[in-house]
Amino acid sequence: MRKSWKILNKLKIQGGALLVMVMLFACNPTGSSGTGDVLVRVYDKYLYASALEGIVPPGSSIRDSLTIVRTFIQNWVNKELIAKKAEENLPGELKDFSAQLKEYRNSLIIFEYEKMLLRQELDTSISDETVLAYYELNKNNFPLKRDIMDMQYVVLHTDAPAIPEFRKYICSELLEEKDSLALYSSKYAVTFSLLEDQWLSLDEMRAVIPLESYSYGQFNAHQRYFELSDSAYIYMLCIKDYKPADSIAPVQFVADEIRKIILNRRKNDLIRTMRQTVLQDAIEHNQVEIY
């Protein structure tokens, strides 16, 4: 370990040369490895200047750059010294990692091959019809954990034009009035959402509209339009639908989750089919024998 500190002290003395290396590899990486000047030797292992490539983040100060490089070199020296010590002192049976390395290599190769197979052959397009079909067969698997509401809202400045029109149109089901609401919102609203089937929880709604509470009872009592205001804004909210906790989630609320489930099943099916094909092909060509 004394040797590592001697090396680091030497690096401090040679700070100017080290600074030049830091600047070169921070600004002009060469993409090579094991090249350039030798920075440190530990027994028969060498650390080359090219090892500094990419370790200094762009924009680092000279002081920070030198600290990063010295820390990198110190860690490398310590690791090599300890590895050498372990190599000299461990019994032979504790240094044989051939089986583990082979298993690890095989796992990496299989993983990369399956990734390539998925990139080339996996069908990632999932239609709305496919989502709906899965939902209809499995809807009981999607109970809600909290109350959610389908809502539309607009936020206006208190002096915005057409405020009476917004009040008239926001809960309307007439197509022409919906179109008018969309037009007025795009022109005058600070923010708005008029999407169909936009399901949000009360907490998510409060991020936009300062409504403190709302319940399924209020929805059933037809309390579906709310207007709030403060010194700067008017908030208008229309509750279109309501689903209480423990009821079945609407398909629109779980569509993304269903797509992930379907895609994951396709991945597993593709990999399973590939493995079965490989096994069958090997058996047919006498590459596998079970004794």
Secondary structure, 3 states (H helix, E strand, C coil): CHHHHHHHHHHHHCHHHHHHHHHHHHHCCCCCCCCCCEEEEECCEEEEHHHHCCCCCCCCCHHHHHHHHHHHHHHHHHHHHHHHHHHHHCCHHHCCCHHHHHHHHHHHHHHHHHHHHHHHHCCCCCCHHHHHHHHHHHHHHCECCCCEEEEEEEEEECCCCCHHHHHHHCCCCCHHHHHHHHHHHHHHCCEEECCCCCEECHHHHHCCCCCCCCCHHHHHCCCCEEEEECCCEEEEEEEEEEECCCCECCHHHHHHHHHHHHHHHHHHHHHHHHHHHHHHHHHHCCCCCCC
